[in-house]
Amino acid sequence: RKEVEQDPGPFNVPEGATVAFNCTYSNSASQSFFWYRQDCRKEPKLLMSVYSSGNEDGRFTAQLNRASQYISLLIRDSKLSDSATYLCAVSRDDKIIFGKGTRLHILP
Amino acid sequence: EPEVTQTPSHQVTQMGQEVILRCVPISNHLYFYWYRQILGQKVEFLVSFYNNEISEKSEIFDDQFSVERPDGSNFTLKIRSTKLEDSAMYFCASSETGGQPQHFGDGTRLSIL
């Protein structure tokens, strides 16, 4: 079983729609949780950290369920500029383990 | 906003040669990392470095690889005797402390011929 698993993509979504990404992780010793976005052939860029209490940053809402080892990301009112690959990431000790990512295409 | 910088942006090398990839982490960060991403695959952890020594490394990071912080600002990844399968994007990252979000440089594309 992969340590971090994400929805297979791609997601093709009309502009303005709400998009949900799901992620599960297998190692209960994972300590911190993040969502990154990665544009084609670019570096991962931190989108947000994820906390058990849930956290929101503008149109983006992230949630963590430690009991289920599940992480989610919701994007509301999606924009064309949201088109990218979204990477779920967990950290343990001194490393980050990334999921393979889910590609999102926002359609005009 | 402070950022991690990497040089060169693209390195083309003959198989069997040695390469050194360079990184300047964010200045107040104490933890440094290297990751790689083979085209079409996920970002993979290679090594973490703290207090002038390796704190963790993956199975990928074998004797072919080494890291160094030669001065107060640079952090390097050396790959000896390169192989075709070393072709990938190599990302440097840094964080203030362990477990904190890591900030990535824009990568070095390594092409082994």
Backbone of each chain as ProteinMPNN parsed JSONL, in Angstrom:
{"seq_chain_A": "RKEVEQDPGPFNVPEGATVAFNCTYSNSASQSFFWYRQDCRKEPKLLMSVYSSGNEDGRFTAQLNRASQYISLLIRDSKLSDSATYLCAVSRDDKIIFGKGTRLHILP", "coords_chain_A": {"N_chain_A": [[0.852, -1.204, 0.0], [0.528, 2.216, -0.865], [2.118, 4.963, 0.793], [0.983, 7.501, 0.849], [-2.014, 8.218, -0.565], [-3.945, 9.369, -3.282], [-6.896, 10.675, -4.919], [-7.358, 9.385, -8.152], [-6.687, 11.265, -11.111], [-7.465, 12.869, -14.257], [-9.285, 15.747, -12.939], [-11.855, 17.381, -14.527], [-13.321, 20.383, -14.55], [-15.934, 22.797, -14.558], [-15.445, 26.341, -14.639], [-15.981, 28.15, -11.655], [-17.181, 26.126, -10.271], [-17.294, 23.882, -7.401], [-14.628, 22.021, -6.063], [-13.448, 18.941, -4.83], [-10.817, 17.349, -3.158], [-9.42, 14.292, -2.106], [-7.497, 12.429, 0.262], [-5.569, 9.786, 1.587], [-3.539, 8.473, 4.222], [-1.082, 6.128, 5.298], [0.58, 5.734, 7.481], [0.418, 5.984, 10.85], [2.101, 7.415, 12.417], [2.622, 9.761, 11.209], [3.159, 13.243, 11.21], [2.725, 15.973, 10.479], [0.735, 17.786, 8.102], [-0.016, 18.613, 4.736], [-1.111, 20.56, 1.899], [0.074, 20.903, -1.33], [0.519, 22.712, -4.386], [1.312, 22.018, -7.763], [2.502, 23.291, -10.667], [2.848, 22.585, -14.179], [5.94, 21.123, -14.728], [7.125, 22.642, -12.762], [8.133, 23.711, -9.424], [6.887, 22.188, -6.352], [4.497, 24.102, -4.616], [3.695, 25.432, -1.521], [0.421, 25.228, -0.477], [-1.363, 25.11, 1.709], [-1.13, 24.366, 5.215], [-2.497, 21.641, 7.108], [-4.87, 21.162, 9.609], [-6.261, 19.476, 12.482], [-8.513, 20.745, 13.405], [-9.517, 21.841, 11.21], [-9.059, 24.166, 8.581], [-9.151, 27.31, 6.88], [-8.552, 29.207, 3.958], [-9.323, 31.791, 2.318], [-10.796, 30.818, -0.628], [-10.186, 28.22, -0.183], [-10.404, 25.256, 1.692], [-9.248, 23.127, 4.173], [-9.095, 19.891, 5.679], [-8.498, 17.603, 8.327], [-8.614, 14.279, 9.396], [-7.575, 12.486, 11.856], [-8.167, 10.028, 12.999], [-9.296, 8.531, 10.958], [-7.273, 8.773, 9.197], [-7.215, 10.577, 7.054], [-7.305, 13.171, 4.682], [-8.489, 16.236, 3.397], [-9.242, 18.558, 0.74], [-10.916, 21.423, -0.232], [-11.981, 23.369, -2.88], [-13.548, 26.286, -3.512], [-15.694, 28.1, -5.808], [-14.119, 27.887, -8.239], [-11.299, 28.945, -10.202], [-9.829, 29.707, -13.418], [-7.104, 29.859, -13.053], [-6.652, 28.045, -11.07], [-6.046, 25.648, -12.175], [-3.933, 22.944, -12.054], [-1.649, 20.548, -10.583], [-2.522, 18.925, -7.646], [-0.992, 18.215, -4.675], [-1.0, 15.994, -2.068], [0.514, 15.893, 1.106], [2.488, 14.441, 3.666], [4.279, 14.756, 6.693], [6.945, 13.184, 8.389], [9.208, 12.632, 10.887], [12.09, 13.865, 9.54], [11.23, 14.319, 6.909], [9.215, 14.807, 3.95], [6.508, 13.082, 2.648], [5.096, 12.636, -0.4], [1.956, 12.403, -2.11], [0.959, 11.087, -5.32], [-0.402, 13.001, -6.607], [-3.175, 14.925, -7.892], [-4.446, 15.865, -10.91], [-5.9, 18.871, -11.901], [-8.147, 20.351, -14.092], [-9.503, 23.361, -14.941], [-12.282, 24.368, -16.627], [-13.18, 26.77, -19.085]], "CA_chain_A": [[0.0, 0.0, 0.0], [1.304, 3.444, -0.916], [2.027, 5.674, 2.063], [0.024, 8.595, 0.652], [-2.805, 7.929, -1.76], [-4.863, 10.424, -3.674], [-7.819, 10.39, -6.016], [-6.76, 9.458, -9.484], [-7.264, 12.342, -11.908], [-7.638, 14.283, -13.936], [-10.609, 16.316, -12.74], [-12.189, 18.451, -15.466], [-14.381, 21.049, -13.786], [-16.211, 24.133, -15.105], [-15.11, 27.502, -13.822], [-17.022, 28.511, -10.7], [-17.642, 24.956, -9.52], [-16.551, 23.47, -6.204], [-13.843, 20.805, -6.304], [-12.991, 18.291, -3.594], [-9.731, 16.381, -3.259], [-9.297, 13.425, -0.939], [-6.174, 11.817, 0.421], [-5.402, 8.954, 2.78], [-2.159, 8.133, 4.528], [-1.09, 4.818, 5.954], [1.432, 5.671, 8.672], [-0.205, 6.765, 11.927], [3.134, 8.244, 13.042], [2.744, 11.015, 10.457], [3.103, 14.316, 12.203], [2.176, 17.213, 9.924], [0.004, 17.493, 6.875], [0.0, 19.792, 3.874], [-1.449, 20.511, 0.483], [0.911, 21.684, -2.225], [0.124, 22.656, -5.783], [2.463, 21.962, -8.659], [2.228, 23.568, -12.076], [3.612, 21.699, -15.063], [7.398, 21.276, -14.757], [7.548, 23.618, -11.76], [8.318, 23.165, -8.095], [5.707, 22.205, -5.476], [4.341, 25.328, -3.83], [2.813, 25.2, -0.38], [-0.906, 25.842, -0.543], [-1.74, 25.297, 3.1], [-0.993, 23.295, 6.191], [-3.805, 21.072, 7.442], [-4.994, 20.923, 11.038], [-7.428, 18.662, 12.854], [-9.664, 21.614, 13.611], [-9.932, 22.378, 9.906], [-8.615, 25.536, 8.363], [-9.667, 27.916, 5.659], [-7.773, 30.329, 3.452], [-10.074, 32.269, 1.162], [-11.648, 29.817, -1.284], [-9.632, 26.892, 0.097], [-10.657, 24.709, 3.025], [-8.588, 21.833, 4.364], [-9.574, 19.165, 6.858], [-7.717, 16.412, 8.685], [-9.227, 13.34, 10.32], [-6.482, 11.59, 12.258], [-8.684, 8.682, 13.29], [-9.484, 7.851, 9.667], [-6.055, 9.007, 8.406], [-7.823, 11.129, 5.849], [-7.09, 14.611, 4.51], [-9.278, 16.725, 2.266], [-9.086, 19.943, 0.296], [-12.078, 21.892, -0.983], [-11.796, 24.655, -3.554], [-14.856, 26.863, -3.903], [-15.667, 29.128, -6.853], [-12.838, 27.623, -8.905], [-10.831, 29.876, -11.235], [-8.963, 29.088, -14.429], [-5.749, 29.805, -12.508], [-6.529, 26.909, -10.142], [-5.603, 24.474, -12.929], [-2.612, 22.53, -11.577], [-1.694, 19.265, -9.89], [-2.604, 19.138, -6.2], [-0.227, 17.174, -3.996], [-1.187, 15.767, -0.638], [1.835, 15.623, 1.664], [2.566, 14.228, 5.112], [5.671, 14.745, 7.145], [7.288, 12.29, 9.483], [10.615, 12.875, 11.169], [12.632, 14.988, 8.777], [10.966, 14.236, 5.485], [7.834, 14.887, 3.472], [6.117, 12.049, 1.686], [4.07, 13.188, -1.275], [1.152, 11.575, -2.989], [1.287, 11.257, -6.722], [-1.047, 14.219, -7.079], [-4.38, 14.885, -8.717], [-4.431, 16.982, -11.85], [-7.168, 19.596, -12.023], [-8.328, 21.257, -15.232], [-10.688, 24.199, -14.842], [-12.73, 24.622, -18.007], [-13.872, 28.074, -19.184]], "C_chain_A": [[0.881, 1.246, 0.0], [1.099, 4.223, 0.382], [1.04, 6.832, 1.986], [-0.711, 8.335, -0.654], [-3.808, 9.035, -2.02], [-5.797, 9.928, -4.757], [-7.062, 10.347, -7.323], [-7.401, 10.615, -10.252], [-7.323, 11.922, -13.365], [-9.094, 14.641, -13.646], [-10.782, 17.451, -13.752], [-13.454, 19.129, -14.957], [-14.661, 22.411, -14.399], [-15.862, 25.222, -14.108], [-16.285, 27.845, -12.913], [-17.516, 27.349, -9.858], [-16.794, 24.75, -8.266], [-15.877, 22.132, -6.487], [-13.377, 20.248, -4.963], [-11.909, 17.279, -3.916], [-9.669, 15.577, -1.965], [-7.93, 12.758, -0.929], [-6.198, 10.939, 1.662], [-3.924, 8.663, 2.976], [-2.143, 6.9, 5.412], [-0.323, 4.78, 7.274], [0.892, 6.578, 9.771], [0.813, 7.632, 12.665], [3.346, 9.55, 12.286], [2.401, 12.179, 11.371], [2.448, 15.594, 11.712], [1.658, 16.919, 8.535], [-0.136, 18.771, 6.056], [-0.668, 19.495, 2.547], [-0.489, 21.432, -0.252], [0.232, 21.69, -3.602], [1.4, 22.679, -6.632], [1.976, 22.235, -10.079], [3.197, 22.747, -12.914], [5.091, 22.078, -15.076], [7.913, 22.37, -13.806], [7.687, 22.932, -10.4], [7.002, 23.081, -7.334], [5.682, 23.516, -4.693], [3.328, 25.066, -2.727], [1.512, 25.966, -0.556], [-1.383, 26.132, 0.886], [-1.362, 24.085, 3.948], [-2.397, 22.839, 6.569], [-3.831, 20.711, 8.914], [-6.278, 20.161, 11.343], [-8.686, 19.5, 13.01], [-10.22, 22.126, 12.289], [-9.422, 23.794, 9.766], [-8.983, 26.005, 6.974], [-8.752, 29.071, 5.269], [-8.462, 30.795, 2.18], [-10.995, 31.194, 0.616], [-11.253, 28.38, -0.939], [-9.914, 26.489, 1.54], [-10.017, 23.338, 3.115], [-9.058, 21.209, 5.664], [-8.705, 17.929, 7.07], [-8.533, 15.568, 9.652], [-8.172, 12.304, 10.691], [-6.969, 10.163, 12.489], [-8.826, 7.872, 12.009], [-8.256, 7.959, 8.78], [-6.445, 9.528, 7.028], [-7.641, 12.652, 5.851], [-7.909, 15.054, 3.308], [-8.932, 18.178, 1.965], [-10.303, 20.282, -0.55], [-11.712, 23.241, -1.604], [-13.176, 25.136, -4.004], [-14.644, 27.887, -5.007], [-14.368, 29.03, -7.66], [-12.586, 28.603, -10.046], [-9.979, 29.115, -12.24], [-7.551, 28.898, -13.877], [-5.563, 28.688, -11.476], [-6.077, 25.642, -10.855], [-4.157, 24.151, -12.565], [-2.744, 21.089, -11.08], [-1.628, 19.536, -8.394], [-1.993, 17.93, -5.491], [-0.577, 17.141, -2.519], [0.177, 15.382, -0.072], [1.748, 15.426, 3.169], [4.029, 14.245, 5.513], [5.82, 13.835, 8.349], [8.791, 12.394, 9.666], [11.076, 14.052, 10.307], [12.379, 14.845, 7.283], [9.489, 14.436, 5.197], [7.628, 13.76, 2.496], [4.936, 12.604, 0.907], [3.228, 12.081, -1.886], [1.522, 11.871, -4.428], [0.617, 12.495, -7.312], [-2.282, 13.95, -7.899], [-4.364, 16.105, -9.609], [-5.83, 17.58, -11.962], [-7.127, 20.487, -13.253], [-9.603, 22.039, -14.996], [-11.061, 24.637, -16.26], [-13.479, 25.947, -18.075], [-15.324, 27.889, -19.587]], "O_chain_A": [[1.85, 1.335, 0.754], [0.034, 4.151, 0.996], [0.336, 7.112, 2.957], [-0.097, 8.243, -1.717], [-4.434, 9.563, -1.101], [-5.545, 8.921, -5.419], [-6.207, 11.197, -7.572], [-8.579, 10.903, -10.037], [-7.239, 10.733, -13.67], [-10.014, 13.933, -14.054], [-9.96, 18.364, -13.821], [-14.527, 18.526, -14.936], [-13.718, 23.128, -14.735], [-15.972, 25.041, -12.895], [-17.438, 27.833, -13.343], [-18.19, 27.551, -8.848], [-15.734, 25.354, -8.097], [-16.476, 21.23, -7.073], [-12.964, 20.995, -4.076], [-12.055, 16.458, -4.821], [-9.842, 16.117, -0.872], [-7.302, 12.555, -1.968], [-6.785, 11.312, 2.678], [-3.155, 8.613, 2.016], [-3.075, 6.659, 6.179], [-0.55, 3.892, 8.096], [0.907, 7.801, 9.635], [0.429, 8.494, 13.456], [4.173, 10.366, 12.692], [1.483, 12.109, 12.189], [1.696, 16.231, 12.449], [2.066, 15.961, 7.879], [-0.345, 19.858, 6.596], [-0.777, 18.343, 2.126], [-0.267, 22.577, 0.143], [-0.531, 20.782, -3.932], [2.412, 23.275, -6.262], [1.146, 21.503, -10.618], [4.225, 22.279, -12.426], [5.449, 23.212, -15.396], [8.983, 22.942, -14.015], [7.4, 21.745, -10.249], [6.077, 23.835, -7.639], [6.703, 23.974, -4.179], [2.242, 24.543, -2.975], [1.502, 27.181, -0.756], [-1.754, 27.259, 1.215], [-1.287, 22.954, 3.467], [-3.369, 23.568, 6.372], [-2.929, 20.038, 9.413], [-7.241, 20.193, 10.578], [-9.794, 19.019, 12.774], [-11.27, 22.768, 12.255], [-9.366, 24.538, 10.745], [-9.11, 25.221, 6.033], [-8.248, 29.808, 6.118], [-8.216, 30.263, 1.098], [-11.88, 30.713, 1.324], [-11.918, 27.434, -1.361], [-9.698, 27.259, 2.476], [-10.214, 22.491, 2.244], [-9.377, 21.908, 6.626], [-8.242, 17.3, 6.118], [-9.083, 16.089, 10.622], [-7.912, 11.366, 9.937], [-6.252, 9.204, 12.201], [-8.518, 6.68, 11.975], [-8.189, 7.319, 7.73], [-6.052, 8.986, 5.995], [-7.801, 13.317, 6.874], [-8.011, 14.33, 2.317], [-8.412, 18.911, 2.805], [-10.676, 19.54, -1.459], [-11.2, 24.133, -0.927], [-13.866, 24.47, -4.776], [-13.567, 28.47, -5.135], [-13.611, 29.998, -7.744], [-13.502, 29.028, -10.749], [-9.474, 28.029, -11.956], [-6.881, 27.912, -14.186], [-4.438, 28.417, -11.055], [-5.753, 24.653, -10.197], [-3.264, 24.98, -12.743], [-3.818, 20.492, -11.152], [-0.772, 20.291, -7.932], [-2.417, 16.79, -5.681], [-0.46, 18.144, -1.815], [0.917, 14.626, -0.702], [1.03, 16.147, 3.862], [4.901, 13.805, 4.764], [4.938, 13.739, 9.203], [9.554, 12.26, 8.709], [10.48, 15.128, 10.364], [13.231, 15.214, 6.475], [8.633, 14.263, 6.065], [8.461, 13.509, 1.626], [3.915, 12.988, 1.479], [3.71, 10.978, -2.146], [2.295, 12.785, -4.716], [1.009, 12.979, -8.374], [-2.426, 12.896, -8.518], [-4.28, 17.238, -9.135], [-6.817, 16.858, -12.102], [-6.198, 21.274, -13.438], [-10.676, 21.449, -14.863], [-10.244, 25.203, -16.986], [-14.322, 26.224, -17.223], [-16.058, 28.869, -19.718]]}, "seq_chain_B": "EPEVTQTPSHQVTQMGQEVILRCVPISNHLYFYWYRQILGQKVEFLVSFYNNEISEKSEIFDDQFSVERPDGSNFTLKIRSTKLEDSAMYFCASSETGGQPQHFGDGTRLSIL", "coords_chain_B": {"N_chain_B": [[9.264, 38.216, -0.778], [11.176, 35.786, 0.916], [13.129, 33.254, -0.775], [13.994, 29.94, -1.901], [16.818, 29.309, -3.797], [18.091, 27.798, -6.761], [20.794, 26.456, -8.645], [22.444, 24.935, -11.483], [19.678, 25.857, -13.701], [19.232, 23.989, -15.617], [20.997, 21.068, -16.324], [23.141, 19.319, -18.34], [24.687, 16.281, -18.807], [27.228, 13.87, -19.476], [26.815, 10.349, -19.209], [28.223, 8.713, -16.412], [29.769, 10.799, -15.574], [30.42, 13.248, -12.992], [28.164, 15.308, -11.123], [27.334, 18.45, -9.658], [24.845, 19.871, -7.847], [23.441, 22.936, -6.916], [22.268, 24.925, -4.182], [20.682, 27.603, -2.504], [19.442, 27.939, 0.506], [16.59, 29.388, 2.312], [17.408, 32.11, 4.4], [17.091, 32.09, 7.284], [16.434, 29.533, 7.811], [16.842, 26.233, 9.141], [16.827, 23.591, 8.451], [17.456, 21.46, 5.742], [16.822, 20.08, 2.52], [16.805, 17.583, -0.065], [14.988, 16.617, -2.923], [13.717, 14.502, -5.547], [12.209, 14.34, -8.801], [11.203, 12.244, -11.112], [10.268, 12.409, -14.515], [6.816, 12.601, -14.876], [6.323, 11.197, -12.588], [5.985, 10.86, -8.96], [6.991, 13.306, -6.472], [9.941, 12.603, -4.774], [11.493, 11.943, -1.696], [14.888, 12.504, -0.9], [17.033, 13.223, 0.939], [17.64, 14.642, 4.19], [19.011, 17.37, 6.058], [20.649, 18.639, 8.809], [22.128, 20.747, 11.19], [24.672, 20.449, 10.174], [24.864, 17.783, 9.443], [23.664, 14.703, 7.965], [20.336, 13.99, 8.61], [18.306, 12.291, 7.916], [17.83, 9.821, 5.385], [16.777, 8.481, 2.217], [16.133, 5.289, 0.609], [16.919, 5.681, -1.96], [19.045, 7.381, -1.819], [21.97, 6.512, -2.093], [25.433, 5.372, -1.992], [26.281, 6.761, -4.154], [25.481, 9.322, -3.936], [25.987, 12.492, -2.305], [25.881, 15.068, 0.189], [26.506, 18.474, 1.083], [27.349, 21.292, 3.08], [29.052, 23.724, 2.251], [29.643, 26.321, 3.013], [28.287, 29.192, 4.747], [25.96, 29.588, 3.341], [25.421, 28.032, 1.038], [24.1, 24.878, -0.154], [24.762, 21.731, -1.214], [24.246, 19.096, -3.628], [25.848, 16.259, -4.595], [26.327, 14.088, -7.265], [27.813, 11.191, -8.069], [29.407, 9.456, -10.784], [27.249, 9.355, -12.788], [24.095, 7.965, -13.88], [21.851, 6.9, -16.505], [19.3, 6.751, -15.451], [19.324, 8.65, -13.491], [18.381, 10.954, -14.5], [16.221, 13.594, -14.007], [14.067, 15.988, -12.308], [15.526, 17.891, -9.798], [14.853, 18.965, -6.644], [15.545, 21.377, -4.221], [14.865, 22.074, -0.813], [13.838, 23.96, 2.089], [13.313, 24.458, 5.621], [12.134, 26.111, 8.607], [12.165, 24.699, 11.026], [12.219, 21.177, 11.893], [9.49, 19.322, 10.563], [7.979, 21.535, 10.016], [6.367, 23.475, 7.378], [7.867, 22.925, 4.212], [9.802, 24.815, 1.971], [10.205, 25.092, -1.437], [12.804, 25.219, -3.901], [13.066, 26.27, -7.39], [14.058, 24.183, -8.836], [16.426, 21.943, -10.469], [16.857, 20.781, -13.635], [18.065, 17.755, -14.516], [19.761, 16.163, -17.019], [20.865, 13.198, -18.255], [23.054, 11.919, -20.569]], "CA_chain_B": [[9.231, 37.01, 0.053], [12.424, 35.014, 0.743], [12.916, 32.039, -1.531], [15.1, 29.021, -2.107], [17.306, 29.437, -5.171], [18.861, 26.648, -7.215], [21.551, 26.578, -9.892], [21.85, 25.612, -12.636], [18.29, 25.473, -13.929], [19.291, 22.779, -16.435], [22.347, 20.506, -16.405], [23.243, 18.166, -19.249], [25.95, 15.625, -18.458], [27.449, 12.53, -20.014], [26.753, 9.237, -18.261], [29.504, 8.403, -15.795], [30.376, 12.011, -15.025], [29.93, 13.74, -11.692], [27.496, 16.611, -11.175], [27.045, 19.108, -8.381], [23.686, 20.761, -7.909], [23.632, 23.92, -5.851], [21.051, 25.477, -3.584], [20.81, 28.552, -1.406], [18.179, 27.894, 1.259], [16.142, 30.62, 2.945], [18.528, 32.398, 5.303], [16.898, 31.747, 8.697], [16.022, 28.139, 7.914], [17.872, 25.38, 9.719], [16.715, 22.248, 7.894], [17.61, 21.493, 4.287], [16.374, 18.817, 1.94], [16.784, 17.351, -1.513], [13.982, 15.71, -3.469], [13.791, 14.404, -6.994], [10.966, 13.969, -9.471], [11.347, 11.71, -12.458], [9.173, 12.902, -15.34], [5.567, 11.857, -14.802], [6.201, 10.465, -11.331], [5.782, 11.727, -7.798], [8.164, 13.9, -5.826], [10.493, 11.606, -3.842], [12.473, 12.415, -0.723], [16.242, 11.938, -0.966], [17.864, 13.406, 2.12], [17.469, 15.85, 4.99], [20.31, 17.803, 6.587], [20.468, 19.57, 9.924], [23.271, 20.878, 12.083], [25.848, 19.975, 9.437], [24.921, 16.354, 9.173], [22.463, 14.093, 7.436], [19.434, 13.532, 9.662], [17.571, 11.149, 7.382], [17.995, 9.622, 3.948], [15.928, 7.426, 1.668], [16.847, 4.178, -0.054], [17.478, 6.189, -3.213], [20.263, 8.125, -1.494], [23.018, 5.52, -1.809], [26.809, 5.888, -1.966], [26.495, 7.603, -5.333], [25.048, 10.673, -3.592], [26.478, 13.101, -1.077], [25.457, 16.45, 0.376], [27.479, 19.268, 1.805], [27.068, 22.705, 3.251], [30.448, 24.153, 2.237], [29.793, 27.625, 3.671], [27.094, 29.528, 5.499], [24.751, 29.827, 2.557], [25.145, 27.035, 0.007], [23.823, 23.488, 0.195], [24.988, 21.083, -2.506], [24.03, 17.67, -3.847], [26.792, 15.718, -5.563], [26.003, 12.76, -7.785], [29.002, 10.634, -8.722], [29.217, 8.39, -11.757], [25.825, 9.444, -13.109], [23.465, 6.941, -14.718], [20.723, 7.427, -17.278], [18.118, 6.833, -14.59], [19.416, 9.829, -12.613], [17.706, 12.065, -15.168], [15.05, 13.975, -13.211], [14.116, 17.311, -11.671], [15.999, 17.829, -8.427], [14.38, 20.12, -5.888], [16.046, 21.668, -2.89], [13.85, 22.688, 0.043], [14.301, 24.283, 3.435], [12.269, 24.779, 6.592], [12.667, 26.717, 9.825], [12.426, 23.589, 11.947], [11.693, 19.927, 11.373], [8.04, 19.208, 10.648], [7.36, 22.749, 9.493], [6.256, 23.439, 5.908], [9.106, 23.076, 3.478], [9.697, 25.711, 0.825], [10.993, 24.483, -2.496], [13.381, 25.969, -4.998], [12.416, 25.965, -8.664], [14.54, 22.92, -9.364], [17.421, 21.769, -11.527], [16.556, 19.643, -14.516], [19.294, 17.018, -14.824], [19.612, 15.269, -18.164], [22.055, 12.362, -18.416], [23.087, 11.414, -21.954]], "C_chain_B": [[10.514, 36.206, -0.167], [12.137, 33.716, 0.006], [14.182, 31.204, -1.57], [15.541, 29.156, -3.567], [18.196, 28.253, -5.513], [19.578, 26.99, -8.522], [22.264, 25.27, -10.194], [20.383, 25.225, -12.784], [18.226, 24.189, -14.769], [20.745, 22.343, -16.555], [22.3, 19.288, -17.314], [24.63, 17.569, -19.06], [26.024, 14.255, -19.118], [27.385, 11.494, -18.897], [28.157, 8.944, -17.718], [30.211, 9.61, -15.198], [29.755, 12.362, -13.675], [29.221, 15.079, -11.894], [27.333, 17.138, -9.756], [25.895, 20.077, -8.609], [23.742, 21.668, -6.688], [22.313, 24.555, -5.427], [21.45, 26.53, -2.556], [19.479, 28.557, -0.671], [17.794, 29.282, 1.783], [17.002, 30.866, 4.19], [18.29, 32.007, 6.763], [16.414, 30.305, 8.882], [17.186, 27.271, 8.366], [17.896, 23.969, 9.135], [16.722, 22.347, 6.367], [17.346, 20.103, 3.733], [16.684, 18.79, 0.451], [15.706, 16.321, -1.829], [14.262, 15.561, -4.96], [12.426, 14.003, -7.533], [11.295, 13.53, -10.888], [10.093, 12.098, -13.24], [7.944, 11.996, -15.247], [5.351, 11.106, -13.506], [6.103, 11.426, -10.145], [7.103, 12.287, -7.296], [8.643, 12.934, -4.739], [11.565, 12.235, -2.956], [13.817, 11.722, -0.952], [16.934, 12.008, 0.388], [17.459, 14.671, 2.867], [18.774, 16.114, 5.737], [20.057, 18.851, 7.646], [21.722, 19.582, 10.755], [24.525, 20.222, 11.481], [25.972, 18.463, 9.329], [23.587, 15.857, 8.628], [21.598, 13.615, 8.596], [18.581, 12.36, 9.193], [17.847, 11.04, 5.89], [17.127, 8.46, 3.497], [16.8, 6.336, 1.048], [17.493, 4.64, -1.358], [18.867, 6.787, -2.961], [21.344, 7.132, -1.088], [24.396, 6.176, -1.905], [27.138, 6.782, -3.166], [26.249, 9.086, -4.997], [25.784, 11.177, -2.348], [25.964, 14.539, -1.028], [26.492, 17.153, 1.242], [26.956, 20.683, 1.968], [28.444, 23.361, 3.369], [30.692, 25.504, 2.909], [28.466, 27.952, 4.333], [25.836, 29.669, 4.692], [24.425, 28.709, 1.572], [24.902, 25.647, 0.578], [23.877, 22.725, -1.118], [24.631, 19.607, -2.466], [25.009, 17.228, -4.925], [26.33, 14.325, -5.971], [27.217, 12.274, -8.556], [28.591, 9.586, -9.75], [27.735, 8.285, -12.18], [25.374, 8.346, -14.068], [22.294, 7.577, -15.466], [19.506, 7.655, -16.388], [18.203, 7.941, -13.541], [18.766, 11.051, -13.243], [16.388, 12.355, -14.462], [15.145, 15.461, -12.906], [14.577, 17.094, -10.23], [15.604, 19.127, -7.725], [15.097, 20.19, -4.544], [14.907, 22.303, -2.096], [14.485, 23.049, 1.376], [13.104, 24.581, 4.324], [12.92, 25.344, 7.839], [13.063, 25.65, 10.84], [11.907, 22.31, 11.305], [10.18, 19.885, 11.543], [7.3, 20.436, 10.18], [7.245, 22.667, 7.977], [7.608, 23.682, 5.257], [8.849, 23.946, 2.24], [10.69, 25.254, -0.229], [11.595, 25.513, -3.436], [12.739, 25.544, -6.309], [13.07, 24.824, -9.43], [15.673, 23.034, -10.363], [17.002, 20.561, -12.345], [17.864, 18.992, -14.912], [19.001, 16.033, -15.945], [20.921, 14.518, -18.349], [22.002, 11.724, -19.806], [23.923, 10.142, -22.053]], "O_chain_B": [[10.901, 35.966, -1.31], [11.055, 33.143, 0.132], [15.283, 31.689, -1.309], [14.706, 29.118, -4.471], [18.955, 27.765, -4.676], [19.053, 27.703, -9.377], [22.656, 24.557, -9.27], [19.899, 24.353, -12.062], [17.285, 23.405, -14.647], [21.621, 23.155, -16.852], [21.529, 18.354, -17.093], [25.633, 18.278, -19.144], [25.013, 13.575, -19.292], [27.844, 11.738, -17.782], [29.138, 8.93, -18.462], [31.144, 9.462, -14.408], [28.711, 11.837, -13.288], [29.628, 15.884, -12.732], [27.211, 16.379, -8.794], [25.967, 20.974, -9.448], [24.049, 21.229, -5.58], [21.381, 24.694, -6.219], [22.431, 26.367, -1.831], [18.497, 29.113, -1.163], [18.579, 30.227, 1.703], [17.29, 29.936, 4.942], [19.247, 31.616, 7.431], [16.032, 29.91, 9.983], [18.344, 27.522, 8.032], [18.872, 23.238, 9.306], [16.07, 23.215, 5.786], [17.609, 19.092, 4.384], [16.809, 19.828, -0.198], [15.531, 15.321, -1.133], [14.953, 16.385, -5.559], [11.604, 13.415, -6.831], [11.622, 14.347, -11.749], [8.991, 12.114, -12.692], [8.018, 10.794, -15.503], [4.324, 10.451, -13.328], [6.134, 12.645, -10.312], [8.181, 11.806, -7.648], [7.862, 12.5, -3.892], [12.431, 12.969, -3.432], [13.876, 10.512, -1.17], [17.371, 10.99, 0.924], [16.997, 15.642, 2.269], [19.542, 15.192, 6.011], [19.343, 19.828, 7.416], [22.319, 18.533, 10.998], [25.305, 19.555, 12.161], [27.068, 17.935, 9.145], [22.542, 16.486, 8.798], [22.086, 12.905, 9.475], [18.179, 11.524, 10.003], [18.071, 12.045, 5.215], [16.787, 7.575, 4.281], [18.024, 6.451, 0.975], [18.486, 4.067, -1.807], [19.751, 6.696, -3.813], [21.606, 6.931, 0.098], [24.503, 7.403, -1.899], [28.158, 7.471, -3.176], [26.744, 9.981, -5.682], [26.151, 10.402, -1.465], [25.656, 15.143, -2.055], [27.233, 16.537, 2.008], [26.228, 21.203, 1.122], [28.948, 23.535, 4.479], [31.812, 25.8, 3.326], [27.608, 27.08, 4.465], [24.754, 29.849, 5.252], [23.25, 28.463, 1.3], [25.418, 25.287, 1.636], [23.123, 23.031, -2.042], [24.701, 18.957, -1.424], [25.001, 17.759, -6.035], [25.989, 13.495, -5.128], [27.604, 12.862, -9.565], [27.566, 8.919, -9.606], [27.076, 7.27, -11.956], [26.124, 7.871, -14.921], [21.814, 8.65, -15.101], [18.776, 8.632, -16.555], [17.255, 8.149, -12.783], [18.617, 12.08, -12.583], [15.539, 11.473, -14.331], [16.148, 16.111, -13.196], [14.07, 16.214, -9.533], [15.967, 20.225, -8.148], [15.232, 19.192, -3.836], [14.071, 23.0, -2.67], [15.532, 22.516, 1.746], [12.022, 24.914, 3.841], [14.097, 25.1, 8.107], [14.143, 25.694, 11.43], [11.226, 22.362, 10.281], [9.65, 20.356, 12.55], [6.089, 20.375, 9.966], [7.947, 21.875, 7.349], [8.385, 24.531, 5.692], [7.826, 23.822, 1.567], [11.87, 25.056, 0.057], [10.985, 26.54, -3.731], [11.968, 24.585, -6.352], [12.675, 24.531, -10.558], [15.862, 24.063, -11.011], [16.818, 19.465, -11.816], [18.69, 19.616, -15.578], [18.116, 15.185, -15.836], [21.966, 15.128, -18.575], [21.022, 11.071, -20.165], [24.062, 9.577, -23.138]]}, "name": "protein", "num_of_chains": 2, "seq": "RKEVEQDPGPFNVPEGATVAFNCTYSNSASQSFFWYRQDCRKEPKLLMSVYSSGNEDGRFTAQLNRASQYISLLIRDSKLSDSATYLCAVSRDDKIIFGKGTRLHILPEPEVTQTPSHQVTQMGQEVILRCVPISNHLYFYWYRQILGQKVEFLVSFYNNEISEKSEIFDDQFSVERPDGSNFTLKIRSTKLEDSAMYFCASSETGGQPQHFGDGTRLSIL"}
